[in-house]
Amino acid sequence: MANPPEPTNNSVARLAVRPPPFWPHNPSLWFAQVEANFSYAGITVDDTKFALVVSQLDHQYAAEVQEIIISPPGTNSYDRLKAELIRSVSASQEERIRQVLTEEDIGDGKTRTKIITSASPPPEQPLLLLPTTAQW
């Protein structure tokens, strides 16, 4: 039985990288953590970064950037995906906040309570409840 060849200085050990699932409530921080994983693992190839990020997107966020996923640009596909994902998720969060501030009242008519969702916590967790007798 032959022994495997000894590693040389030119050998590259392959590190497994599994980024955490996408964090829609803070995509910039998520990308910073993913890029730290890429750096640690020595991943520099744009196509590899692109594939790893796409693999961690839930279907609703993949749909936000489906054009890029289906037809990746010839160059800088990772940077384009990153920029578009941050832009679209941030726009969605702003729209949710705007909707809550303008449309969603909870209360008995005398006292109304607004649920304001910040851009940083997950949408399932209200950040602040404001009781008031004023009309919104």
N, C-alpha and C positions, 0 to 999 in steps of 0.2 A: 504494500500500500504506500503510495507516494505521499510525502508530506506537502502541505500547502506551501506556496512560496512565501518567503519571509518578506514582510513589508519593507519598502525602501523609502527613502526621503521623498520620493515622488508619489507615494501612495496617498490616497485620500480615504479616510474612514467616513462612512456614510452615517450621519446622525439622523435619527428619526425626529421629525418636527411635527407636532400636532397643535396648531393654534387653538385657543379656546373658541367656543362658538361666538359668533358676531354679537357685539354689544350695541344695539341700536341707540341706547340712551347716552352713549359716549363713544362714538366711532373714532374720534381722534386718538383717544387713549388706547382703544383696542388696537388700532394700527401701530401705535408706538410699541405696544407689547409684542405684536406679531413681528415687527421689524427687529426687535431685540432677539426674538427667536431665530429669525433669519440670520442675523449677525453671528449668534452663538453657533449655529449649525454651518456657517460658511456658505449660505445660500445667496448667490448673487445673480443667478440667471432669472431674467424677467418672466419667462414662461413658467418657471417653477413657482415663483412667488404668486403669480396670477392664479395658477391651478390650486395652490394651497388656500388662498383666500376664497376662491369660488367654492371650494369644498366645505367651507365653514358657514356659508350663508344659508339661512332659513329661506324657504321658498318665497315668502313675501318680500324679502330684501333682494333676493336674486331677481325677482320680477322687476324691481326698481331699476336694475342695470342690465336687463336681459339683452339689449342690443349689443352691449359690449361683450357679454358672455357668449352669445351666439356667433358674433362676428368680431373677434378681438382685433384691435388695430395691429398693424404690422410691427410697430415698435412701441415701446413704453406702455404696453397693455396693463401692467400692474399699476403704474402711476395714474393712468387714465381711469381704471376701475376704482382706485382709492379715491380720487378726486370726485368722481361722479357719485359714488356711494355716500361719501360724507355730505355732499351737496344735497342729494335727494332725501336722505334721512333727516338732515337738519331742516329742510323745507317742510317735511311731513310733521316734525315736532312743532315747528312754528305754527302750522295750520291747526294742529290739535289744541295748542294753547289759545290761539285766536278763537277757535270754535267754543272752547270752554268759557272764555271771557265774554263772548257775545251771545251764546245760545243756551247753555245748559244751566238752568236754575233748579235748585232743590230747596223745598221748603213749603210752608203752609200759606204763603201769600203775605203774611205779616212780616215774618222773618225769613229772609232768603239766605241760602248758604251757597257760595261758589266753591267749587273744587278747582284749584289751580294746580296744574301739573307742570313741573319744571322740566327743562330740557335734559337735566342730568339724571333724575331717578327714573326707574322703569315706569311706563304708563299705568301699571296696575297699582302703583303706590302714590296716593295723594300727598302732596308736599305741604299744603296749607289749606285750612278751612277758614273762611272769613264770614262770620255771621254778621248780618246787618239788617237794618229796617229800611234802608234806602232801596229804591228801585234800581235795578241794573239796566 
